[in-house]
Amino acid sequence: MPRYKLTIEYDGAPFVGWQRQDNGPSIQGAIEDAVFAFCGERAAVHGAGRTDTGVHALGQVAHFDLAEEKPADTVRAAVNFHLKPNPIVVTQAEIVPDDFHARFSATARRYRYLILNRRAPPALDRGRVWHVPVPLDDAAMADAARLLIGRHDFNSFRSAACQAASSVKTLDRLGVTRDGDVIRIDVGARSFLHNQVRILVGTLQLVGRGQWSMRDVEDALAARDRTRAGPTAPPQGLCLMAVRYDLGAGKDADVAIDDDQQEE
């Protein structure tokens, strides 16, 4: 039974998130329906990260099995045909070993959050950024971000609905950079807690506004209490950028594109 690995990009705005649910359309459901329309098989599609309502991806990774082998390019083209007019596209398909798992084989995930920091609201980027009209000190945000890198108990930075058994995570990267009016926050870890990235962003923007100090961020982390951290940033600024797999689990490469991957 061949196993197919898909690299997928999507606009998360019209969906209730990655995971199939009863309360609205999901990305997973749309892809499963497209596979069925293509070959008549009800294949379960497993994603690397369960993005929340309104969160985007440049390269979500997923896999599914078919009873009969078909060329990977045929699968990609057929699934894309049947996904129309959904804003979901399979950019790459390949046949992988049957021990590959999009979620459990992943060794790192990378997200990017975009803040548009100017008075005027977005036009072309509406639905892709968080518009913050007051000035933000990106240098102070970057300094505060460095306090959160490493292995910590991130209980203050997860949703009350998070089902992860442990709130201890290792944050490999949390960088803040500015390009004109856009502040970019890049976050990397093996796995994330539910809403972790968006709560980190919401906390850092308090620092950028001058409402929080570095000490406030340290205290929030040490408190291990959700009420002590900043607000949850809105979903539209978040994008799942990359998932890494080691040799023996697909390819040892980043696939351009959040058990614990409920983010975001």
C-alpha positions in Angstrom: 0.0 0.0 0.0 1.9 3.1 -1.2 2.2 6.1 1.1 2.1 9.7 -0.3 3.6 12.7 1.3 2.1 16.1 0.3 3.4 19.6 0.7 0.4 21.9 0.9 -0.2 25.7 1.1 -3.5 27.2 2.0 -5.3 30.3 3.1 -6.8 29.4 6.5 -9.5 32.1 6.5 -12.5 30.1 5.2 -11.8 27.1 7.4 -12.3 26.0 11.0 -8.7 24.8 11.0 -6.7 21.9 9.7 -8.6 19.2 11.6 -12.0 17.8 10.3 -14.8 19.0 12.5 -18.6 19.1 12.6 -18.9 22.9 12.9 -17.6 23.9 9.5 -15.2 23.2 6.6 -11.6 22.1 7.4 -8.5 21.7 5.3 -8.1 18.1 6.2 -11.7 17.4 5.2 -11.3 19.2 1.8 -8.2 17.2 1.0 -9.8 13.9 2.0 -12.8 14.7 -0.2 -10.5 15.6 -3.1 -8.7 12.2 -2.8 -12.0 10.4 -2.7 -13.2 12.3 -5.8 -10.0 11.4 -7.6 -9.8 7.6 -6.8 -12.9 6.6 -4.9 -10.9 5.8 -1.7 -11.7 7.2 1.7 -8.1 7.8 2.8 -7.3 9.4 6.1 -5.0 12.4 5.6 -2.6 13.0 8.5 -1.1 16.5 8.9 2.2 17.6 10.5 0.4 20.4 12.4 -3.2 21.1 13.4 -3.4 24.8 12.5 -6.4 26.7 14.1 -9.1 28.7 12.4 -7.7 31.4 10.2 -4.1 30.3 10.4 -2.3 29.9 7.0 0.4 27.6 5.7 3.0 27.9 3.0 3.8 24.2 3.2 1.9 22.1 5.6 3.0 18.5 5.3 0.6 15.6 5.2 0.5 11.9 4.3 -2.1 9.3 3.3 -2.2 5.7 1.9 -3.8 4.4 -1.3 -4.6 0.8 -2.1 -3.2 1.1 -5.6 0.0 2.9 -6.5 -0.3 5.9 -8.9 2.4 8.3 -10.1 3.0 11.1 -7.5 2.6 13.8 -10.2 -0.8 12.3 -11.1 -1.8 12.4 -7.5 -0.8 16.0 -7.1 -2.5 17.2 -10.3 -5.7 15.2 -9.5 -6.0 16.3 -5.9 -5.5 19.9 -7.0 -8.2 19.6 -9.6 -10.7 18.4 -7.1 -9.7 20.9 -4.5 -11.0 23.8 -6.6 -12.2 26.4 -5.7 -10.8 26.0 -2.2 -7.8 28.1 -1.5 -5.7 25.0 -1.0 -2.9 23.8 -3.3 -0.7 20.7 -3.2 2.7 22.0 -4.3 4.5 18.7 -4.2 3.6 15.0 -3.9 6.0 12.1 -3.4 5.9 8.4 -2.5 7.6 7.8 0.8 8.4 4.7 3.0 5.5 3.3 4.9 7.1 4.2 8.2 7.0 7.9 7.4 4.4 9.9 9.4 3.8 13.6 8.7 3.2 14.3 12.4 5.3 11.9 14.4 8.4 11.8 12.0 8.8 15.6 12.1 11.8 16.8 14.1 11.2 20.6 13.8 8.4 23.0 12.9 8.8 26.7 12.0 6.1 29.4 12.2 6.2 33.0 11.1 4.0 35.8 12.5 3.6 39.1 10.7 2.6 42.4 12.4 1.8 45.4 10.2 2.9 48.3 12.4 1.6 51.5 10.9 -1.4 53.9 11.3 -3.1 52.9 8.0 -4.8 49.5 7.9 -3.7 46.9 5.3 -5.3 46.6 1.9 -3.5 43.9 -0.1 -2.3 42.1 3.1 -5.7 42.1 4.9 -6.2 38.7 6.5 -2.4 38.0 6.4 -1.2 40.3 9.2 -2.1 41.7 12.6 -2.6 45.4 12.2 -1.2 47.2 15.3 -1.5 51.0 14.6 0.5 52.2 17.7 4.3 52.3 17.4 6.1 49.2 18.5 9.7 49.0 19.7 11.0 46.0 17.8 14.4 46.1 19.4 12.8 45.8 22.9 10.7 42.9 21.6 13.8 41.1 20.2 15.5 41.5 23.6 12.5 40.1 25.4 12.2 37.2 22.9 15.7 36.0 23.8 14.6 35.4 27.4 12.1 32.8 26.1 14.5 30.7 23.9 15.5 27.3 25.3 13.8 24.7 27.4 11.2 26.1 29.8 7.8 25.3 31.3 5.5 27.3 29.0 2.3 26.8 30.9 1.7 30.6 30.9 1.9 30.5 27.1 -0.7 27.9 26.2 -4.4 27.9 25.8 -6.6 26.7 28.7 -7.9 24.1 26.2 -4.5 22.7 25.5 -4.5 18.9 26.0 -0.7 18.3 26.0 0.4 16.2 29.0 3.4 18.5 29.7 3.9 22.2 29.1 7.7 21.9 29.0 9.0 22.7 25.5 12.3 23.7 23.9 12.1 26.8 21.9 14.9 26.7 19.4 14.2 30.1 17.8 12.3 33.2 18.6 13.5 36.1 16.5 12.0 39.6 15.9 13.0 41.7 12.9 11.5 44.7 11.2 11.3 45.5 7.5 9.7 48.9 7.1 6.2 48.7 8.6 6.3 44.9 9.0 7.5 43.2 12.1 8.3 39.6 11.5 8.5 37.1 14.4 10.0 33.7 13.5 9.5 30.8 15.9 11.0 27.3 15.8 10.7 24.2 17.9 10.2 20.5 17.6 6.6 20.9 18.8 4.3 23.5 20.2 1.5 23.9 22.8 -1.9 25.0 21.7 -1.8 28.8 20.9 1.8 29.0 22.1 3.1 31.0 19.2 0.1 33.5 19.3 0.5 34.0 23.1 4.2 34.6 22.7 3.5 37.2 20.1 0.7 38.8 22.2 3.2 39.1 25.1 6.0 40.5 23.0 3.7 43.2 21.6 3.1 44.4 25.1 6.8 44.9 25.4 6.8 46.7 22.1 4.1 49.1 23.3 6.2 49.9 26.4 3.5 48.4 28.7 5.7 45.5 29.8 9.4 45.3 30.8 11.8 42.4 30.4 11.2 41.6 34.1 7.4 41.2 33.3 8.2 38.6 30.7 10.5 36.7 33.1 7.8 36.8 35.8 5.1 35.6 33.3 7.3 32.6 32.3 8.1 31.8 35.9 4.5 32.0 37.0 3.4 29.0 34.9 -0.1 30.6 34.9 -1.9 31.5 31.7 -3.4 34.6 33.3 0.1 36.1 33.8 1.1 36.1 30.1 -0.1 38.5 27.4 -3.1 38.2 25.1 -3.5 35.6 22.3 -2.6 37.4 19.1 -5.2 37.0 16.3 -4.8 34.0 13.9 -4.5 35.8 10.6 -0.9 36.9 11.1 0.3 33.3 11.6 1.7 31.0 9.0 3.2 27.5 9.3 6.4 27.9 7.3 8.3 24.7 7.4 8.5 21.1 8.8 11.8 19.3 9.1 12.3 15.5 8.7 15.5 13.6 9.3 16.9 10.9 7.1 14.8 7.8 7.2 11.7 9.9 7.7 11.2 11.4 4.3 14.0 13.8 3.4 16.5 15.6 5.5 15.3 19.0 4.4 12.9 21.8 5.3 9.7 21.6 3.3 8.6 25.2 2.6 5.5 25.8 4.0 1.1 23.1 15.5 -0.1 14.8 20.8 1.1 18.7 20.9 0.9 20.1 17.4 -2.4 21.9 18.1 -0.8 25.2 17.3 -2.2 27.4 16.0 
